[in-house]
Amino acid sequence: MDFQLTDDQRALRAGVRELLVRRFGRERLRAAVDAPDAPNLDRALWRELGEAGFFALRLPESAGGVGLGLPEAVLAFEEAGRALLTGPLVATHLAAGEVPGAATGETVVAAVDGTLVEWLDAADVVRGDVTGAVPMRSADPLTPLHRVPRAAPPDPVAALLTAAEQLGSAARTCELAVQHARTREQFGQPIGAFQAVKHLCSEMLVRVEVARGAVYAAAVTADPLDIAAAGLLADEAAERGARDCLQVHGGMGFTWESDVHLHLKRAWLRARRGQSAAEAEEALAEDLQSAAPGPRT
Amino acid sequence: MDLSYTPEEEDFRGRLREWLAKVLPGLPPKPSPDDWPGRRAYDLGWQRTLYDAGYAGLHWPIDAGGRGATPTQHLIFLEETENAGAPYVGANFVGLLHAGPTIAAEGSAEQRARWLPPVLRGEEVWCQGFSEPDAGSDLAALRTRAWRDGDDYVVSGSKIWTSHAEVADWCELLVRTDAKAPKHRGISWLAMPMDAPGITVRPLRTLAGSTEFAEVFLDEVRVPVANRVGAENDGWRVTMVTLSFERGTAFVGEVVACRRVLGELAREARKNGRWDDAVLRRGLGRLNAEFRALWRLTQWNVSESERAGGVPGIGGSVFKLRYSRARQELYDAAAEVLGPEALDLDSRWTLDRLSSLSYTIAAGTSQIQRNIVAERILGLPKGR
């Protein structure tokens, strides 16, 4: 057993992070938030993601893909979550190999997930029944939303990739909180020297690490129950992480200028994707009923 | 990232499983929690059984008498013994997980030869003389002092929360050998024989009603200078070496046990009709997610330490923070399932619920663990 990233996986993660810092760094993120007609899908970035293999990651090399697996896709989506990358990333990734142009990022694919559709107007192809779709004023300024009357069933892989994004966002808000706590001074010392602030930050890290174990393991096993567990823990890490990050930032955290609210709103939105928390908990409870006592690995 | 086990590891698991199936039915019944001599005999008997089968000190280095097993093999050992319902490490806890590894890492050849084999063979029990009434979470503030008199240290002071003190042969004792040095620097690590004159052991009753630990009073107890492990006044460093090892695997078996308990609880709820309560049912589902994730985090930490050549990382504090809380939530959920029975002191569930309260306190409180995570992992400044 070697439940750690391989050198190739580390390199992949570093590569995706570097690409996103270069192409979707903080300035680009803020420009997107403050654009007069926001949100707007950046087609050039989308094609660049396609060229980098973001969408074709799990497509076999014989089909023009990168030929990697779920663990690698999870690492890429974790980075997307960190960077708050916008667009129907999961839907397009899942459409690679099935919808022409999705793999290369030339075609933008949206999909019905539950009773919501993200990026309906921007998409070239929409998967699922969007009859009667009604636009909403989306809480997340970077993700346009439509409500649809007929719910689509959840897809476990989509749920896992969403959990990976939540994990990346949770790790990022923990970093932002720690950075702020190290530098912001009150009462003559950095606020991070106060136990009350320290303990908020350490609990954030604990939630991130527990979620990381669950998300990475689910990527390796692809087991629906592992994915359900990963979703619950990653949602918790992202939502509570963003809240605690906001708290550590104090009044600054409550302003539009800080990035914290963007993480929080996206985390709320992602938590609505796929299986609901209630459904995941019911499935995991059912597993307890059926499981025989005895060895498990 | 790989969660599969190698053929060698699977082979090890298979042989261990076979052996456990053969040996466990012949074990004597477990003694009652208050019967310390009985517990000592039972735990030493199990240790001897492990020794005879070649499983004693599995993860200890070979030159310390161990088997030099990899962290993954040790993980498999803990998982399989727990799943099979084998005895826990019990009274051998301090000797096997704490004092033994410290002596193995820092002791002289004579010290290793004197103290390590009896631990592995199940002949001697150790207890831990670290905490003091005025220095619990602030361990380095300890005041028990030791001064030289010829070839002996003379030790006076008191220790508290000392498990197994009544039946221990040896105590790993932290003493202050330099009162003027900064508090982390004047400490030494001694092996004190528990039958030395001047030692008084007073059992302490826990909130569960049993005498789980004791207070130990030391009145001019003579301990040979030769019993000091590591240099004089270097005891804090010696202790820290061991604590990191302890946190690495101390709770592996318990996570496995909690997963089993959760399954039992679900079956109990189905039997008594509480399963129809959706809130309770979903709570159990969430605990399933929790313990699955804690098992994955365990596998992550073990793999990390395997890559580092067996040296555990500081992720132990992260794990302990979450596990100690989850364990309490598990037994609170049990009380919901059981209803009035949760108030019956003759119910195993009630006693386990009460004992779960110690997990956020023992081996470093959650508050101290959060400071460790914040300062040593996240790099936040020290302060108050």
Interface residues (C-beta under 8 A of the other chain):
Chain A: M1 D2 F3 Q4 L5 T6 Q9 P71 C174 V178 A181 R182 Q189 P190 G192 A193 F194 Q195 V197 K198 H199 C201 S202 E203 L205 V206 E209 V210 A211 R212 G213 A214 Y216 A217 A219 V220 T221 L225 D226 A228 A229 A230 L232 L233 A278 A280 E281 E282 A283 L284 A285 E286 D287 L288 Q289 A291 P293 G294 P295 R296 T297
Chain B: M1 D2 L3 S4 Y5 T6 E9 R17 T72 L75 E79 E80 N83 V256 R259 R260 L262 G263 E264 L265 A266 R267 R270 W275 R281 R282 G283 L284 G285 R286 N288 A289 E290 R292 A293 L294 R296 L297 Q299 W300 V302 S303 E304 E306 R307 G315 V318 L321 R322 Q367 Q369 R370 N371 V373 A374 E375 I377 L378 G379 L380 P381 K382 G383 R384
